[in-house]
Amino acid sequence: MGIPIRIDDTLYEQARTEAQIEHRTIAGQIEYWAMVGRVSLDNPDLPVSFVAESLASMREPRDQATPFVPRSRRA
């Protein structure tokens, strides 16, 4: 169960817009932004885009993942 919090109206509207694009709930979008921010702060040497893409890839079903093929074995 979540705890209600107060956030700025502008941030709420931005989250609502982005949530629709990303097929998330508004709360889910804000949680995602918080997770990206937390991981980025814990890893300041990594670009934020890398953090976001890494988190997204971790949520993909493993059976649908593209297998890694080292360059030395590519045709």
mmCIF file of the C-alpha atoms, coordinates in Angstrom:
data_MODEL
# 
_entry.id   MODEL 
# 
loop_
_atom_site.group_PDB 
_atom_site.id 
_atom_site.type_symbol 
_atom_site.label_atom_id 
_atom_site.label_alt_id 
_atom_site.label_comp_id 
_atom_site.label_asym_id 
_atom_site.label_entity_id 
_atom_site.label_seq_id 
_atom_site.pdbx_PDB_ins_code 
_atom_site.Cartn_x 
_atom_site.Cartn_y 
_atom_site.Cartn_z 
_atom_site.occupancy 
_atom_site.B_iso_or_equiv 
_atom_site.pdbx_formal_charge 
_atom_site.auth_seq_id 
_atom_site.auth_comp_id 
_atom_site.auth_asym_id 
_atom_site.auth_atom_id 
_atom_site.pdbx_PDB_model_num 
ATOM 1  C CA . MET A 1 1  ? 0.000  0.000   0.000   1.00 0.00 ? 1  MET A CA 1 
ATOM 2  C CA . GLY A 1 2  ? 1.357  3.408   -0.940  1.00 0.00 ? 2  GLY A CA 1 
ATOM 3  C CA . ILE A 1 3  ? 1.639  6.488   1.157   1.00 0.00 ? 3  ILE A CA 1 
ATOM 4  C CA . PRO A 1 4  ? 0.119  9.679   -0.238  1.00 0.00 ? 4  PRO A CA 1 
ATOM 5  C CA . ILE A 1 5  ? 2.651  12.434  -0.884  1.00 0.00 ? 5  ILE A CA 1 
ATOM 6  C CA . ARG A 1 6  ? 2.407  15.999  -2.121  1.00 0.00 ? 6  ARG A CA 1 
ATOM 7  C CA . ILE A 1 7  ? 4.225  16.876  -5.319  1.00 0.00 ? 7  ILE A CA 1 
ATOM 8  C CA . ASP A 1 8  ? 4.327  19.969  -7.470  1.00 0.00 ? 8  ASP A CA 1 
ATOM 9  C CA . ASP A 1 9  ? 1.462  20.239  -9.973  1.00 0.00 ? 9  ASP A CA 1 
ATOM 10 C CA . THR A 1 10 ? 3.892  20.709  -12.860 1.00 0.00 ? 10 THR A CA 1 
ATOM 11 C CA . LEU A 1 11 ? 5.789  17.536  -11.939 1.00 0.00 ? 11 LEU A CA 1 
ATOM 12 C CA . TYR A 1 12 ? 2.492  15.664  -11.690 1.00 0.00 ? 12 TYR A CA 1 
ATOM 13 C CA . GLU A 1 13 ? 1.452  16.796  -15.175 1.00 0.00 ? 13 GLU A CA 1 
ATOM 14 C CA . GLN A 1 14 ? 4.860  15.855  -16.596 1.00 0.00 ? 14 GLN A CA 1 
ATOM 15 C CA . ALA A 1 15 ? 4.573  12.425  -14.981 1.00 0.00 ? 15 ALA A CA 1 
ATOM 16 C CA . ARG A 1 16 ? 1.064  11.971  -16.353 1.00 0.00 ? 16 ARG A CA 1 
ATOM 17 C CA . THR A 1 17 ? 2.174  12.818  -19.888 1.00 0.00 ? 17 THR A CA 1 
ATOM 18 C CA . GLU A 1 18 ? 5.234  10.574  -19.717 1.00 0.00 ? 18 GLU A CA 1 
ATOM 19 C CA . ALA A 1 19 ? 3.268  7.755   -18.064 1.00 0.00 ? 19 ALA A CA 1 
ATOM 20 C CA . GLN A 1 20 ? 0.848  7.669   -20.982 1.00 0.00 ? 20 GLN A CA 1 
ATOM 21 C CA . ILE A 1 21 ? 3.720  7.481   -23.466 1.00 0.00 ? 21 ILE A CA 1 
ATOM 22 C CA . GLU A 1 22 ? 5.525  4.767   -21.495 1.00 0.00 ? 22 GLU A CA 1 
ATOM 23 C CA . HIS A 1 23 ? 2.328  2.807   -20.624 1.00 0.00 ? 23 HIS A CA 1 
ATOM 24 C CA . ARG A 1 24 ? 2.832  3.232   -16.886 1.00 0.00 ? 24 ARG A CA 1 
ATOM 25 C CA . THR A 1 25 ? 0.689  4.558   -14.095 1.00 0.00 ? 25 THR A CA 1 
ATOM 26 C CA . ILE A 1 26 ? 1.515  8.037   -12.842 1.00 0.00 ? 26 ILE A CA 1 
ATOM 27 C CA . ALA A 1 27 ? 2.830  6.514   -9.613  1.00 0.00 ? 27 ALA A CA 1 
ATOM 28 C CA . GLY A 1 28 ? 4.837  4.001   -11.653 1.00 0.00 ? 28 GLY A CA 1 
ATOM 29 C CA . GLN A 1 29 ? 6.377  6.816   -13.700 1.00 0.00 ? 29 GLN A CA 1 
ATOM 30 C CA . ILE A 1 30 ? 7.412  8.738   -10.604 1.00 0.00 ? 30 ILE A CA 1 
ATOM 31 C CA . GLU A 1 31 ? 8.837  5.537   -9.072  1.00 0.00 ? 31 GLU A CA 1 
ATOM 32 C CA . TYR A 1 32 ? 10.782 4.924   -12.297 1.00 0.00 ? 32 TYR A CA 1 
ATOM 33 C CA . TRP A 1 33 ? 12.204 8.453   -12.247 1.00 0.00 ? 33 TRP A CA 1 
ATOM 34 C CA . ALA A 1 34 ? 13.165 7.985   -8.588  1.00 0.00 ? 34 ALA A CA 1 
ATOM 35 C CA . MET A 1 35 ? 14.895 4.683   -9.382  1.00 0.00 ? 35 MET A CA 1 
ATOM 36 C CA . VAL A 1 36 ? 16.844 6.198   -12.297 1.00 0.00 ? 36 VAL A CA 1 
ATOM 37 C CA . GLY A 1 37 ? 17.842 9.110   -10.077 1.00 0.00 ? 37 GLY A CA 1 
ATOM 38 C CA . ARG A 1 38 ? 18.923 6.878   -7.206  1.00 0.00 ? 38 ARG A CA 1 
ATOM 39 C CA . VAL A 1 39 ? 20.994 4.584   -9.418  1.00 0.00 ? 39 VAL A CA 1 
ATOM 40 C CA . SER A 1 40 ? 22.506 7.614   -11.174 1.00 0.00 ? 40 SER A CA 1 
ATOM 41 C CA . LEU A 1 41 ? 23.516 9.153   -7.853  1.00 0.00 ? 41 LEU A CA 1 
ATOM 42 C CA . ASP A 1 42 ? 25.044 5.844   -6.758  1.00 0.00 ? 42 ASP A CA 1 
ATOM 43 C CA . ASN A 1 43 ? 26.971 5.633   -10.062 1.00 0.00 ? 43 ASN A CA 1 
ATOM 44 C CA . PRO A 1 44 ? 27.955 9.200   -10.981 1.00 0.00 ? 44 PRO A CA 1 
ATOM 45 C CA . ASP A 1 45 ? 30.457 7.990   -13.594 1.00 0.00 ? 45 ASP A CA 1 
ATOM 46 C CA . LEU A 1 46 ? 27.657 6.480   -15.737 1.00 0.00 ? 46 LEU A CA 1 
ATOM 47 C CA . PRO A 1 47 ? 25.548 8.576   -18.116 1.00 0.00 ? 47 PRO A CA 1 
ATOM 48 C CA . VAL A 1 48 ? 21.884 8.810   -17.071 1.00 0.00 ? 48 VAL A CA 1 
ATOM 49 C CA . SER A 1 49 ? 20.818 7.441   -20.468 1.00 0.00 ? 49 SER A CA 1 
ATOM 50 C CA . PHE A 1 50 ? 22.939 4.322   -19.841 1.00 0.00 ? 50 PHE A CA 1 
ATOM 51 C CA . VAL A 1 51 ? 21.320 3.865   -16.422 1.00 0.00 ? 51 VAL A CA 1 
ATOM 52 C CA . ALA A 1 52 ? 17.809 4.218   -17.867 1.00 0.00 ? 52 ALA A CA 1 
ATOM 53 C CA . GLU A 1 53 ? 18.529 1.801   -20.729 1.00 0.00 ? 53 GLU A CA 1 
ATOM 54 C CA . SER A 1 54 ? 20.108 -0.718  -18.358 1.00 0.00 ? 54 SER A CA 1 
ATOM 55 C CA . LEU A 1 55 ? 17.106 -0.623  -16.031 1.00 0.00 ? 55 LEU A CA 1 
ATOM 56 C CA . ALA A 1 56 ? 14.775 -1.074  -19.007 1.00 0.00 ? 56 ALA A CA 1 
ATOM 57 C CA . SER A 1 57 ? 16.757 -4.042  -20.297 1.00 0.00 ? 57 SER A CA 1 
ATOM 58 C CA . MET A 1 58 ? 16.614 -5.699  -16.873 1.00 0.00 ? 58 MET A CA 1 
ATOM 59 C CA . ARG A 1 59 ? 12.796 -5.671  -17.095 1.00 0.00 ? 59 ARG A CA 1 
ATOM 60 C CA . GLU A 1 60 ? 12.696 -7.424  -20.483 1.00 0.00 ? 60 GLU A CA 1 
ATOM 61 C CA . PRO A 1 61 ? 11.714 -11.098 -20.387 1.00 0.00 ? 61 PRO A CA 1 
ATOM 62 C CA . ARG A 1 62 ? 14.889 -13.172 -20.722 1.00 0.00 ? 62 ARG A CA 1 
ATOM 63 C CA . ASP A 1 63 ? 13.270 -15.550 -23.214 1.00 0.00 ? 63 ASP A CA 1 
ATOM 64 C CA . GLN A 1 64 ? 12.784 -12.607 -25.605 1.00 0.00 ? 64 GLN A CA 1 
ATOM 65 C CA . ALA A 1 65 ? 16.316 -11.236 -25.233 1.00 0.00 ? 65 ALA A CA 1 
ATOM 66 C CA . THR A 1 66 ? 18.694 -11.070 -28.164 1.00 0.00 ? 66 THR A CA 1 
ATOM 67 C CA . PRO A 1 67 ? 21.631 -13.380 -27.435 1.00 0.00 ? 67 PRO A CA 1 
ATOM 68 C CA . PHE A 1 68 ? 25.028 -11.739 -27.116 1.00 0.00 ? 68 PHE A CA 1 
ATOM 69 C CA . VAL A 1 69 ? 27.421 -12.684 -29.899 1.00 0.00 ? 69 VAL A CA 1 
ATOM 70 C CA . PRO A 1 70 ? 31.044 -11.553 -29.501 1.00 0.00 ? 70 PRO A CA 1 
ATOM 71 C CA . ARG A 1 71 ? 32.468 -9.671  -32.492 1.00 0.00 ? 71 ARG A CA 1 
ATOM 72 C CA . SER A 1 72 ? 35.072 -12.353 -33.022 1.00 0.00 ? 72 SER A CA 1 
ATOM 73 C CA . ARG A 1 73 ? 32.294 -14.853 -33.838 1.00 0.00 ? 73 ARG A CA 1 
ATOM 74 C CA . ARG A 1 74 ? 30.177 -12.638 -36.102 1.00 0.00 ? 74 ARG A CA 1 
ATOM 75 C CA . ALA A 1 75 ? 30.054 -13.549 -39.759 1.00 0.00 ? 75 ALA A CA 1 
# 
